[in-house]
Amino acid sequence: MSKISITLLFFFFIVCDAKADKVEDDFFERSIRPVLSERCIECHGSAVQKSGLRLDSRKAVIEGGKNGAVVIPGNPNASKLISSIKHEGQLKMPGDKKLSYIEIKAFEKWVTLGLPWPDSIKITLKNTKSETEHWSFLPLKKAVPPINEMSHPIDSFIHQKFNKRLIKQSATADKRTLIRRLSIDLIGIPPSISEISAFENDPSSDAYEKVVDRLLASPRYGERWARHWLDIARYADNKGYVFFEDKNYPWAWTYREYVINSLNNDLPYNQFIIEQIAADQIETKDKKSLAALGFLTVGGHFMGNTHDIIDDRIDVMTRGLMGLTVSCARCHDHKFDPIPAADYYSLYGIMRSSFEPITPPLYDAEPITEEYKKFALELKTKEKKLLDFVQAKHRDLVTQSRSRVADYLLAAYQAGNQPPADDFMLIADKGDLNPAMIARWRAFLERMKIQKDPTWALWHRYSSLNPSSFSQSALEVRNLLSDNPLILQAFRVPPKSMKQVADIYGKLLGETEKAWLSSGGTIPLKDKNAEMIRSALYGPNSPADAPLELDWGFLDLFPDRTTQGEYKALIKDLETHLVKGPPRSMVLLDSNELYEPNIFIRGQPNRIGDKVPRQFLKVLDSNRQSFLKGSGRLELAKSIASNTNPLTSRVFVNQVWAHHFGNGLVGTLGDFGVRGDLPTHPELLDWLAIKFMENNWSIKKLHKVIVTSNTYKQSSNDREDCLKVDPENKLLWKQNRRRLDFESLHDSVLSVSGNLDLKVGGPSVSFFTGKNRRAVYGYIDRLDFPSLLATFDIPNPASSSVERTSTTVAPQALYLMNGPFVREAAKKVLNLNTIKEIKSTDQKADAIMLAVLGRKPTAKEKLQMINFVMGSNENEVWLDLTHGLFLTNEFAFVD
């Protein structure tokens, strides 16, 4: 097996392990931690340990209590914890109320998996202190830079903490280090030899500032910082797993282009946010700004699961822009932050009131040609054919649910002892009952039972009888005065089975519908008892009156293979035609019929709770009002981008700071909630956030404020005196040495070898195919995320990533040593005009190091280089030497 094969195999196992860990951690967070926190910790936590048992950490769970172990990892059947929550035997926990079927199954799975538990997570009771008093939810405080010997405001804030710890700032780095640091940070590629020389030989007091201005004005700047933003936007060039439509996003690149252009043009950050959430509702002369909505639409399609798609969009807006884990309130109130489930579903209602059009609008102006007119006419025909098909199938579904109501009622009854099917994709034969509609009728009946609806009270009394003795027990069922009299009249003779009950209800519902339709079918029936019956077939709470967009999208609409095949052929015909035309913007538009949200109890769409308005988060706006303009997306965008929102500017300046220093002033970039880190320099954070807004939310001015500080310009060398006081450099007594991210490494290799294509914009290209575009233009495959990219810490676009982990592991070095990418670059370096004609060994050593590292070798280094190449195959050793320089820390890190 070759070295490359071994390396790639190593990559595979590492990446698979990482993906598995993430899936298991997500499972714990969603299915186990909420139950432990809500139902277990009060009696088995840090304060109280009944029977000596604690359940607030993995170690404690494994240790067990006074009566020994309660779990055997991997074996739920032999675990006392599982038998107790099942209420089998004498020990029944929790004692007040048994866990639900789904919760018990989740704990069985958890034990089977070996008790996965994310590192450092310890379960606690909800904070008794008002979470709204948490520092990040409070208004920004206008801080005045401390008065000291420092002239730059940032340095003044940093120096203030130095005095308390008796340490000093490090010396300024040398000019070559500074220009390389600036170039990598601002444009993502190293400076050229001539740029280094010009800066080193510029004695003017504003030499550094001129370099900063030049880099910020470069088109390379937008490409560099767009890549950071695309992590947040979970950018990818395809949808992930889908059933019917094409898996690719043919125009995802238009969103990337919007981001690059916006950053290069220094579009104010608040406007940048608003356009990415509601560009379709803003008047603008630039049609291309519609592509901004890719921020919402470029996420995964989650096999067509409507609720997961919306959850992903809520997450990218709240965690990506405001550092709040709002998605944790999908199934229950947030366990730590003041975000109730009601607020989550307020945002859900906004997103559910929006849709992605089948044919997106053009990215640019419409071509005025005969060829395009013909194309557009054919497009319109294909689109109409598809829409007519979908609407006809939807009408058929609703009609069937009403005409076969007795069958659906019986099916819902028979499904009563089975686990809910909300999270499953169910297939049926053509003409069968629709599984999604059965689930809707089942959920409807459950709601009617909770609400003690008089029309369905008799149904529930009959459905509680034992089927084996039904006909006898039915004789003992009593009628109540509160029952709907029309129902009582229909059941004058006791039924002999639940099928007969379903038939009687079905007949009565059908007769009531017929009477309503014969009276015009536009206004409620005058007889209130009849109207109560009719409402089961028509209206917002009717299971039969299903929306076009069900839980699993079109898979729910037509679950039979035959109809799916028809739909697939139509959608493919349209998609194939669309990609032959001009590029389009991936937009989100407001629906004609707005969605009125309810809380989903435990996150289950068919367990409907209280109604909630479409509105902003209460913790950030105590005087909030319901959103009234369309879906509310524009109002939401303005609330997020408001100067009075305490999070948005804080979160963004912290993200920018982290990219310049390796760590944020708040260590948890994506979590400013109660569980997040406290800021190391809170006054500086607020000063930066306010300054940012005062500068009209200018990102370029924010960069300039940060990089012109002495704190940024410090040397990255360690100092023994400071290491003893602050080994983690939280006080910023030096600059942090940082490994180049994959994109900078990729682009730097191509740049120094003279092989980088600097064309701006355009569709994505595959990595390492000889295109030599910047890495930001690389095709990102969400469906099959490349293990190589994962090895170099590029986050999987399955969800928004506010920060990257930065690892230095063997597979990275192995790839650079064994892979063809760097080897080919080394050959290109040797073939540069400035090197290939050099005969002198001494001069060639100088030229090669100057090309790769931007400096000439020291005398000692030159001697080592000359000794390395002497007495061997000259061409091969020069190639090995050049290849080796690419592997040095000096190349792969920024000082």
N, C-alpha and C positions, 0 to 999 in steps of 0.2 A: 504493500500500500504506500502511495506517495506521501511526502510530507504535507502537501496541500490537503490530501484526502483525510489524513489524520486530524489536521487542524479543523477542517470543516465538520468532521464527526464530533470533535470536542465542542465546537460551537453549538451543534445540534442539541447535545445533552444539556449543556448549560442553559440554553434558551428555553428548552422544554421544561426544565426544572423551574426556571423563573416564572414561566407562564402558569405552570401548575400551582405554584405558591400564590400567585396573585389571585387566581380563581378561588382557591381555598380561603384566602384572607377575605375576599369579597363575600364569600358564602358565610363566614363567621360574622362579618359586620352586619349583613342583612338579616340573617336567620337565627343566629345564636345570641349575639350580644344583647339585642333588644329584649329578648325573653329573660336572660339572666338578670339584666338590670331592672326589669319591670316586675318579675315574679319571684326572684330567688335571693337577691343580694340583701334584702331587708333582714332576712333570717340567717343568711350564710355569707356575710361580708366582713369588713374590717371591724364593725362595731359589735355585731352579734354573730356568734357561731354556734347555732344549735347542733347538738351532738358532736361538737368539735369540728364541724365541717365548714370549710370555706369554698366558695365557688367564684371568687373574684380574680383568680389567675390560673393559668394552666397548671403550674406547679402545685397549687393548692388542690385543684380538682383531682390530680393524679395521686396526691398524698392521702386523700380521703379524710375520714373523721375518726371518732373514738371506736367505731365499729368496723374499722378497716376500710379497704379500698371501695370506692363506689363506681369506678369505671375500669374497664379493661380495654385500653386502646385497640381498636380493630375488631372488637367483639361485643357488639351491643347486646346480644342475647344473654351474655354472662355478666352484664353490668347492672348493678343495683340501681344506678341512677335511672336507667331506661325503664326498668320494671316499676320503679316508684312513680315515675311521671305517667306511666300507663295505668296507674292505680291497680296493679296486680299484686296480690298479697296484702299483708297488714299495713305496710308503709305506703302511704298515698301522698305524693307531693306534686304541686303545691296543695296544701290542705284546704284552701278556700274554694278553688275551682280547678278542675282538670284542664291541662293544656289542650289546645285544639289538635285535631288529627294532623294538620299540616305541621304544627310546631313539634309534635312528637316525632313525626317522620324526619324532620330536620335534625333533631338531636340524635336519632339513630344513625343518620348519615354522618353526622359530626364525629360520633364515636368510631364508626367504620373507617373514616378517613384518618383516624389517629389523633383526634382533638386538635386540628389546626387552630392556632391562636397567634395573631400578628404580634411581632416582637414589641415589647414595652407597653402593651395594652393591659390595663388593669381596670376591672369593672368597679364603678363606684355608684353610690346613690346620687341622684340628681342634686346638683349644687343648691344649697338652701339660700345662698345669697342671690339677690336679683341679678340674673344674667345680663339684664339691660344696662347694668352698671359696669360691665366689662369695658376695658379701656378703648377697644376698637369701635365700639358702638357709640362712644361719646363724641361730641363735636371736636373738630380740629382745634388745637390750641395754638394761637399765634405766639410763637416763641421768638425772643430777641437773641441773636447770637451773643454768647458771653464776651465780655470785654477782656481781652488778653493780648499777648504779643502776636497772635495770628491775624493775618489780614483777610483771609478767605473765611466766609461764614462756616463752611463745613469744617475747616480746620479748627475754628474756635470751639465748636461743639465737641469735636473729638478731643481736643487738648484739655478741655474741662475735666474729663475723666482721667486723663494722664496724671494730672496734679494729685488726684486722690490716691493713685497707685504708685506715685513716684517713678514714672517712666517717661520717656521722651519719644518723639516721632523719629522714624528712621530717616537717613539722608536720602536726598532725591536720587533716583536711578540715573545712570548715564544716558546720553542722548540716543544711542543706538537701541538700548532697551526700551526707552520711552516711545520712540517712533514705531517700534515693532509692536509694543503693547497697544498703542493707540490704533494702529492699522488693523490688528487682529480683532480688537474689540469693536471698532466702528465699521469696518468694511469686510472683515473676515478673511483677508489675504495679507501676507507680509509685504512690507514696503520694498520697492525696487532698490537696486544698488545706488542708482542716481538719486532717489528720494532720500535715502539714508545719508549719502554724502552731502546733499544740499542742506539738510537739517543740521548735520554736524558742523558744517562750515558757515552757518548763519549766526552771526554774533548778535543780532538784534534782540531787544528785550521781548518782542512779540513773536519770536520765531516759533515757539511752541503753539501759540494761539493760531498762527497762520496754518500750521499743520492740522490742527483740530478743525478749523473752518473748511480747509480743502477736503478733508475726509468726509465731513458732514454733507458737503455739496456734491460728493461723488455719487453716481448712480449705483455704485457698489454698496453704498450704505443701505439703501432700501432692500437690497437682496439679502444682506447680512441680517438685518433686524426683522425682516419678514419671516425668516426661518424660525426665529425665537417665537414670533407671534403664531406661526402655523402649528407649533406644538400645542399652544393653548387652544387653537381652533380645531384640534384633532384632524388636521388636513390629511386627506388621502385621495388617491385617484380612482378609487372604486368604493362600492357600497358595503362590502362584506358579504355575508351570506344572504342571498335573495332567492325567490322561487321563480318568478315569472319574467321580471324585467331584466334588461342587460345589467350585468354586475358592474360595469364601468361607469365612471362619471366622465363623459367625453369633454366636459367643459369646466371641470374643477379648476383648471389652470387660470380661468378668468378671475376667480376669487383671489388666487395667489397674485395675479397681476395687479388687481385692485390694491392689495395690501402693499406691494412693492411701490407702486406709484403714490399711494397715500403717504407712505413714510418718506419717500424722496421729496414730495411736495410739502412735507411738514403739516399735513392736515391736522388741525387741533384734535387732541385725543378725545375730547367729549363728542365732537362731531363724528370722529372715527367710530365711536361706540354706537351712536345713534343710527348711522348709516348701516351698520352691520346687523342691527336688529329691526330697523324699520325704513330702509331706503325706499321701499315701494310707496311710502306715505309722505315723502318729502318732495317738494317741488325743486327740480334741479335741471340745469341745461345739459349736464353731462349724463347721458344715458348709461354710460359704463358704470356709474356708481351703483346701479342695481346689482352688479356682481358682488357687492359687499355682503349681500344676504347669504352668500356661501358660508359665512360664519355659522349660520344655523343649519344650513342644508347639506354641508359637506361631510356631516357625521355619518355613522354607520346606519344601515337600515334594519338591523336586528331581525332578519328573516320576516320583515313586514309587520312586526309587533308594534302597533300604534303607540302603546303606553311606554315602551322602552325608547322609542324614537323621541317622544316628547320629554321623557326623563333626561335623556342625553342632552337635549337642547336647554332644559332648565339648568343642568349641571354646568354646561359651558358658559352660560350667562352669569350664574351666581358664583361658582367657584373660580372660573377663569377671570372674571372682571371684578368680583368683590371679595374673594377669599372666603366664601361661606359655603359650607357643605349642605346646601338646602335639600339636595336629593336624599339625605338621610331622614327627611321627614315624609317620605313617600308612603311608608307603611305605618307610621306612628309619629307622634310629636318628637322632635329632635331631642335626643337624650341629654344633650349638654347645652346647646345654644337655644335662645328664645325664639325658635322657629316652629310653630305648631304645624300639624299636618294641614290645617285650614289654609295656611299661607302657601304651602306647596301647591295645593289644588287651585288656589287663586291664579298662580302662574301657569298651572296645567291648563286652566280654562282659556288663558290667553293664547297659548300655543295650539290648543285643540281648535281654536277659532280661526286657525290659519291653515293653508294647504299649499302643497307644491303642485303647480300646474303641470299637466301632461306635456304641454309644449311651452317651454320657458320662453321669455322674450329675448329678442336679439341682443347680443352684447354691444354691437355697434349699430350705426345707422343702417336702415334697410337698403339693400342694393337696388338701384333703379335700372334694371336690365330685363329684357324679355325672358332670359333664362331663369331669373329669380321669380318672375311672375308665374311662370309655368311650375316651378318648384313649389311656390307657396300655395297655388291652387290644388296641387296634388296632396300637399301636406294637410290642407283643410279637409279634404275628402277623407283621408285616412284617419284624421283625428275624430271627425264626426262619426265614422263607422265604429271606432273604438268606444266613444262615449255613448252612442246609442246602444251598443251591446251591453255595457256595464249598467246603464240605467234600466234597461229591460230586465236584466237579471235581478236587479235590486227590487224592481216592482214585483217580479215573480216571487221573490223570497217573502216580501211583506204580505202579498196576497195568499201565499201558501200558509203562512203562519196564522192567518185569520181563518182561512177555509178549513184547515186541519187542526183547529185549536184543541179539539178533544184528544187527538193523537199527541200533540205537544204536551198537554197537561199530564197525560198518562206517562209519557217518557220522562217528564220532569219529576214525577212521583217516584218512578223506578230508579232514577239517578240519585234519589235522596240519600241513600246509604253509601254512596260512592264519594271519593274526594272530589272537590270542585275541579272542573276542567279548564279554568280560566287560562292557565299557563301552558296548555297543550294545544297543538295543532291537530285537529281531528279530520279524518278523511271519510267521505260517505259516497255511496253509489248514487247515480243520477236518479232522482225521484224520491230518495230517502228523506227523512226529516233532517233538517240542517242542524249539526251538532252545536253551532254557536247559538242558534235560536232555542234549542233545548236548555242551554245554560242560562239564557235570558229569562225563559219562563220559570226555571228553577229559582233564580235569584228574585224574580218578581214575587213568587209565592212565599219565599222567606221574608221579604219585606212586608208583605201583607200580614204575615203572622206576627211580626214584631209590632206592626201598627194596629193590630187587632181590627183589621178592616172587616166590617159587617158582611160584605159580599163574599168573603173568602173564609169566614170563621167556621162555617159548616164543613168546608173542604178540609180544613186542618183537623177538625174533630174526627172526621172519617179517616183521614190519612194516618192518624196516630194508632188506628186499630191494627191488631195482629192479623195479617192476611189469611192465616190458616183458620181463623174463627170469625172472619169478617161478617158474614151474613147474620150470625147470631148476635154478635156484639153491636152491629148497626142498629138493632132494635132498641138498644138501651141508650143510644145517642139522643141527647135532649136538645130541643130547640130553645133558643134564648130570645128574649124580647129585643135585644140589640141586633139580632140577625136581620139581613135584608129580607123583607117579606116576599119579594119575588123569588128569592132562592128557596125559602121555606115552602112556597107553593109548588115549586118544581120538584121538591123532595117529599111530597105528601106520602108517597110509598117509600119506605126505607130501601136503599140500594143493596144489592147482594155482593158487590165487588167494587174495587176502586176503578175498574174499567167503566163500570156503569156510572159511577160518580163523575168520571171525566166526560162520558158521553152526555150526561144530563147538563153539565156545565157548558159543554160545547154547543149543545142544541140551544140553550138559553142565550148564550153569547151570539150565536148566529141569528136568532130571531130578533134580538135587540139591535144588531147591526142592520138587519134588513129594514126594520121600522125606522131607524135613524136615516138611512139612505133614501127611503121613500118619502121622508119629510124634507128632503133637500140636502141632507148630509153636510150642513155648514155650521149649524148652531147646536148647542147642547139640547138634549131631550128635556122636556118640561118635567117629566116624572123623575125626581131625583134618584129614586132607587134604580130605575132603568139606566139613568145616566152613569151611576156608579158601575154598573155592569159594562156599559159601552166603553168606559175609560180604560178597560183592560185591553181593548183592541186599537184604540186611537189615542194619540196624545203623547206628551214627553215621557210619561212614566209607563207607557205601554210596552210590554216585551215584543209585541208584534210590529210596532212602529219603529223598526230598527234603522239606525243611521246608515248612510252609505259606507262610512268608514267604521268597521267593526274592530274588535281587538286585534285580530290577525290580518287586517286589511282584506285584500281580495281573496285570500285563502279561505276566510270565513264566508265570504259572499258566495263563492261557488266551490264547495269542498269536493266535488266529484271530478274525476280525472278527465272526463270528456269535455266538460265546460272549461276546465283549466286549459286544456289543449287548444280550444278555440280562442280563449283570451290570450294565451301565449303567442299564438300566430299573429293576432291583431297587434299586440304591443310590439312584437319584434318587427313587424312590417313598418310601423310608425317610427320606431327607434332607428332602424336601418336607413330610412329616408331622411330623418332629421340630421344625422351625422354627415350627410352629403352636402348640407347647406352651411351657411355661415355659423360661427360660434354663438352660443347663447349664455345668458346669465342664470345661475342656479338660484332662483328667487323663492320667496315665500310670500303668499298673498292672503288677504283676509277672505274668509268664507262668506258667502251670501247669508247663510244661516249661522249665527253666532252660537257657540256652545256655552250653555249655562252650567258651570261646574258644581259638582258635589264632592264631598270627601269620599274617597274609596276606603272603607274600613279595612284595616290591615293591608292596604294597597291592592285589594282585590276589586276589579272593576265592576263585578256584579253584586258587590255588597255596598249598596249606596247609603251614605251617611247624610249629614246636614248640607244644605246648600251654602255656597260661599260666593262672594262677588269676585270679579276679576279686578285685582288691585295689587299694590306693592306690599313689601314686607313691613309689618308693623314695627319691628325693632329698629328700622331705619327711617320710619316716618310715622310718628304717633298720630299725626293729623291726616293720615291718608284718606283719599276719597276713592270711590269705585271708578274704574276706568270706563269711560262712556263712548270714546271714539273708536268705532269698529272693534277689532279684537282687543285693543288696548296695547298693542306692541309699541306704538310710538310713545304713548304715555309711560310705558315701562322703560323704554330706552332713555327717555328724558329723566326719569327718576334715578336710574343707575348713573347717568352722566351728570347729575346735578352737583353744583358746588356745595350744596348742603348735605350730600351723602358723605358720611364720614369714612367710608371704606374705599371708594373707587380710586381716588387720587393716592391714598396711602398705599393701597395694594400695588398700583402700577409703579410708583416711584421705588417701592421696595423691590419689585421685579427687575427694574432697570439697574438699581444698585447691585443686586445679586449678580447680574451679568458682568458688571465691571469689577466686582471684588470677589466673586466666587461664593459669597454668602450674603443673605439679606440682612437688613437691620432687624427684621423679624425672620427667624430661621425657618418657620413653616410658611412658605410662600403661598400655598394654596389653602391655608386655614388660619384665618384671623379670628376664629371663634374662641370659646372658652378653653378648648383643649389645645389651642395653638400656643406658640412661644410668645413670651413677652418681648417687646423691642429692646435691644441693647442700648439704643440711644433714642428714647421716645421724643425728646424735644427736636432732635435733628430730623427725625422722620416727619413730624408735623410741619417743621419749617420747609422741608423739601416739597411736601404735598401742597402747602399753601403757595409757595413760590411757583410751583408748576402751574397752578390754576391762575395765579396773577399774570403769568407769562402766556395767557391765552391757551393753556394746555399744550404748549409747544414741546414736543418730544426732543427736538434737536437742541433747544435751549436747556432742557433738563440734562441732556448729555454734557453739554458744555459746562454747566455749573459743576457737575460731578468731576469731569476729567481735568478741569483746570485747578482743582484743589491739590494742595501738597499731599493730602492723605492718599489720593490716587497715584500721585507721581513718586511715592516712596519706593525705595529699593525693596525687593522681596527677600533679602538675605536675613537669616535668623540672627538673633542676638541673645546671648546667654542670659543677660539680666532681665530681659523682657519675657523670655520663655519661662523663667521661674515664677513670674507674677501672673502671666496670661498665656499659657501654652497653646490655647486655641485661637489666639489673636482676635478675640472678641472686641478688644479695645482698639483694634486697627493701628497697632504700632509699626506695622509694615504692610506692604502690599502682599496679597496671596499669590503664590505660584499656582497656575492653573493649567491643566492638561487641555490641549486643543480639542474642541468637540469634533465630531466626525466631519461635519461640513467644512470647518476651517482646515482640518488636516487634509481632506480630499482636495480642496481648492488650492491650498498652499503647495501641495505636491505638484499639481498641474501648473501653478503659477511660476514657481522657480524653475521648472523645466521648460518654460516658454510654450506651454501647450494648452493654456486655459482659454476657452472660447468665451469672450466677454459680451456676447450678444445678450441684450436684456429682453426678458419676456418670452412668451410663446408656450406651446404645449409641453407637457412633461416628456422626458426622454429616459430611457433605461440607464441605470448606472453601469459604468465599465463596458460600454459598447463602442468606444472610440469617438463618441460625440463630444466629450471633454467640456460639457457645459458645467456651470457651477452646480454644486450639490443641491441647492435650493430648487433646481429644476428637475431633480431626479424623480422618477415615477415611484410613488409610495403605494404599495399593495397592502391594503388592509386585510384582504382575504388570506393572503399568504405572506405575512410580514417577514422580510428577509432576516435570517439569523445573524448575518453579518452586521446589519444595522443595529440589531439589538445588542450585539456584543460591544459595539461602540456607543452604547447608551442612548441611541435614538429611541424615544418612547413609542410604544405601540399606539397607533391612532384609534384604538378601541374606545378611548375616552380622553378628555381634556388633560393635558399635562402642563402644569404651571412651572414645574422645575424638572430638570434631569438629574438623575444620579450621575456622579462622576466616578468611574471606577478605573483602576489601572490593573488589568489582569493579563495573564499569559496569552490568551487567544488573540488579544490585540497585537502584541509583539510578534506572535507567530504569523499572523496574516501579513504584517508589514515585511517580515523577513522572507516568507515563502511565497507570497502571492505575486502575481505578475504585474499588478498596478504600479507598485513602487519600483520594481525592477525596470519596467519600461520607462518610467520617469527618469531613472538614473541614466539610462541610455540616451534619453533626450538631452539631459544636461551635458553629457560628454559630446553631444553633437551640436551644441550651441556655437554660433560663429565666434564667440569670445573665447572658446576653449579648444575646439577641434583642431585648429592649426598650430597650437602651442607645442613646441618640441621640448622645451626646458622642463625637467621634472619639478624644479623649484617653482617656476611660474605657474605650472599646471596645478600644483597643489594649492597655491594662492587662489587661482581663478575658480577652482571647484568649490572650495569652502566659501568663497565670496558669493558664488551663485546660490548655494544651498542655505547657508547660515547668515549671509549678509555681512560677513566680516572675514578678514584674512586670518590665517592660523597664527598662533603664537610660535615662537622659535621652537619650543618643546613639541608642540603639536605638529609643526612642519617636519621635524626630525622623525617623529613617529610615522607620519604619512609616507615620507620618502623611504624609510626602512621597510614599510609594508609592501610597497610596490617594487622594490628592487629584487632582481633575480627570479622573477616569475613571468608567466604569460602576461605581457604588459597590458593588453586590452582588457583581459578578464579581471586583473587586479585593480585597475583603475575603476572598472565598473563596480567591483565589490566595495571599494573604498567609498565611491559616491553613494552607493546603496546604503552603506553603513552610516553615512552622515544623516540620511533621512530618518534613521532609527534613533538618533541621539535625543536626549531630553531637551537639548537646546532647540531642536527643531519641533519636537512634539509638545512642548510646553511653552507657555508665555510667562515670562518673568515679570 
